[in-house]
Amino acid sequence: MNIENQVNPAQWTEAVGRAHNYCTAIDRRGGTPTDAVRAYGLFKLDTDPADWDKAEMIIALAMCTPTRHPN
């Protein structure tokens, strides 16, 4: 995933580490990559992640994306 121009590198590195730990915890409990993404609160995806690396990148990107509140 090419995000160099979109996210602070330090923030991205931290987010990837946290996403990895999050996914590892879900995996240890017998969950799937899709379970991890949904447990993080991301339900509206075009496709479900096929592997753990993809799930980690989706979650890390969500951590780096500002939250938008409806007015």
C-alpha positions in Angstrom: 0.0 0.0 0.0 1.5 3.3 -1.0 0.6 5.9 1.6 3.8 8.0 1.8 2.1 11.1 0.5 -1.0 10.7 2.6 0.1 9.9 6.2 2.9 10.9 8.5 5.4 8.1 8.5 5.7 7.9 12.3 1.9 7.8 12.6 1.8 5.0 10.0 4.5 2.9 11.7 2.6 3.2 15.0 -0.7 2.4 13.4 0.7 -0.7 11.7 2.2 -2.0 14.9 -1.1 -1.5 16.8 -3.1 -3.1 14.0 -0.8 -6.1 14.0 -1.3 -6.5 17.8 -5.0 -6.1 17.4 -5.2 -8.7 14.6 -2.9 -11.1 16.5 -5.3 -11.0 19.5 -8.3 -11.8 17.2 -6.3 -14.6 15.5 -5.4 -16.2 18.8 -9.1 -16.5 19.6 -9.8 -18.3 16.4 -11.1 -15.3 14.4 -10.6 -14.5 10.7 -9.2 -11.4 9.0 -12.8 -10.3 8.3 -13.7 -10.8 12.0 -10.8 -8.4 13.0 -11.9 -5.7 10.5 -15.5 -5.9 11.6 -14.6 -6.0 15.3 -12.7 -2.8 14.7 -15.9 -1.3 13.5 -15.3 -1.3 9.8 -18.4 -2.8 8.2 -18.8 -1.0 4.9 -16.0 -2.6 2.8 -16.2 -3.4 -0.9 -14.5 -6.8 -0.2 -13.5 -8.7 2.9 -9.8 -9.0 3.5 -8.4 -12.3 2.2 -5.4 -12.5 4.6 -4.1 -11.0 7.8 -1.7 -8.5 6.1 -4.6 -6.9 4.2 -6.7 -6.7 7.4 -3.8 -5.0 9.2 -3.4 -2.5 6.4 -7.2 -1.7 6.4 -7.2 -1.2 10.2 -4.0 0.9 10.2 -5.4 3.1 7.5 -8.6 3.6 9.5 -6.4 4.6 12.5 -4.7 7.2 10.4 -8.0 8.6 8.9 -9.6 11.5 10.7 -13.0 10.8 12.1 -15.9 12.7 10.4 -18.9 13.6 12.6 -22.2 14.3 11.0 -23.5 17.8 11.6 
